[in-house]
Amino acid sequence: ETGVTQTPRHLVMGMTNKKSLKCEQHLGHNAMYWYKQSAKKPLELMFVYSLEERVENNSVPSRFSPECPNSSHLFLHLHTLQPEDSALYLCASSQARTNTEAFFGQGTRLTVV
Amino acid sequence: AQKVTQAQTEISVVEKEDVTLDCVYETRDTTYYLFWYKQPPSGELVFLIRRNSFDEQNEISGRYSWNFQKSTSSFNFTITASQVVDSAVYFCALISNFGNEKLTFGTGTRLTIIP
């Protein structure tokens, strides 16, 4: 069993759909993250949760809505997305919020049509 | 502000050759941490190494070695006797105490090992 699990692995959605990405970590970590990986761009940090509290939101459009119900689970709720939102969305967790290595899930490949 | 530059977008080498992936970073902080991650085709980023700014000792782990030089702000990664399984995208990253403590990634280097 991998430390960080993301579902689904692939998702195709229309611009009017609502969907959610799920992330679960089995490492006992206190911090969780959402990253966006687009082609030929650096990984973009979207949201940071530390001890279930959102501590960072990097100017992400409101069509992306994170939720962290407990320290092991992280969701990314999606609605009315645009084609440019198509990307690989990676979840990560770390022991603490700073100075520690992050462990990543395999990502959800999202295509918006 | 902090920045990580991986100037090599793609590298191809023949199996068993050695290959070095370059990483140059910028930060105004004196305390920072550098990382290398490997992203195989399956998608997840696999942590390889973390190095803090006060430890300039080079590190070797099997076929992997890392050369950290503060004087040139570089943290290069060498794979010796490369294997096909080393084919992946490799990311260098930086986090600092005063750079909002965000993990800043480079754009990655796609390494292809030719059998």
Interface residues (C-beta under 8 A of the other chain):
Chain A: T2 V4 R9 K40 K41 P42 L43 L45 V48 E56 L88 L90 A92 R97 T98 N99 T100 E101 A102 F103 F104 G105 Q106 G107 R109
Chain B: V4 Y33 F35 Y37 S42 G43 E44 L45 V46 F47 R50 N52 F91 I95 N97 N100 E101 K102 L103 T104 F105 G106 T107 G108
